[in-house]
Amino acid sequence: MASKAIGNKFRSTSLITIVSISLVLFILGLLALLIIDAQKIARDVKENADVEVFLNSNAKDADVAKLQKMLDASDYVKSTAYISKDSAAKQLQAVDTGVDVTLAGYNPLPASIDIHVKADYANIDSLSKIEKELSHYPEVKEVVYQKAFIKMMNENLKKISLVMLGFSLLLLLVSLTLINNTIRLTIYSKRFLIKTMQLVGAKQGFIRKPFLWKGVRNGVIAAVIALLMIFGLIRIAQSRLVEIQEQGLNDMNTYLILSGVVVVLGIFISWVSTYFALRRYLRVAADELHF
């Protein structure tokens, strides 16, 4: 009866540990999801910054096509779009219906190639180099991009990233503390068993092994529970808010990255907390176990 009661006590302790870790991992997982999506949104914002390459009026169609093909093959280009003189006039009229650029009998607007650069190149230094490179082509009349907007965009994104990083580190520290305290209480309840194993001659490595493996197992179970809660919450949100579906939360890569982050955190935090809690009770003297 006594051994059964002890077994039930240990199982109850493990259950409390798993539930506590899973709740913490649930919060950390939601934060990781927010960070992943924030990075995707930041990249999309950067890649929406246009670089307009205005062409000379005497540029030949074959040369323009060759230039556009060269741009499409460049490392810094995500996509390009050729805008003819007529298309430019129609776009201007769509913006301002009171303007008729062909009123004088000719269209003064130049043809152009709109470039969407990749996110890594959406900064002033990279765009300045691109502008200098493109200016050497005889077909190019002028290269225009919104320097003030791009500078402000990068500064704001950097500030947001720093705030999110600080908040993430703070939450991670709190989570580590909570999980560590929970596991320390679990090890505390088994301190007499640990000391008994030492007294009969068991090595520290032998004593640690089952506890560490159990900590890893609890971390994996807690991570799976946390992921089920996160994915369930995402499904509920998607069923009620169409906007969330449009933001790309169905991306399998996002799910895989999130799953990896949560599982690794669950294993790492559980293993480290178990290791240091064990080290304390492996070093404590037998007459101090009651304090």
Protein Blocks (a to p, Z undefined) as FASTA:
>chain_A
ZZmmmmmmmmmmmmmmmmmmmmmmmmmmmmmmmmmmmmmmmmmmmmmpccdddddfklcf
klmmmmmmmmmmpmklmbdcdddfklmmmmmmmmmmmbcfklnopafbdcdddddddfkl
mcfklmmmmmmmmmmpmklmbdcddfklmmmmmmmmmmmmmmmmmmmmmmmmmmmmmmmm
mmmmmmmmmmmmmmmmmmnopafklmmmmmmmmmmmmmmmmmmmmmmmmmmmmmmmmmmm
mklmmnopmpmklmmmmmmmmmmmmmmmmmmmmmmmmmmmmmpcfklmmZZ
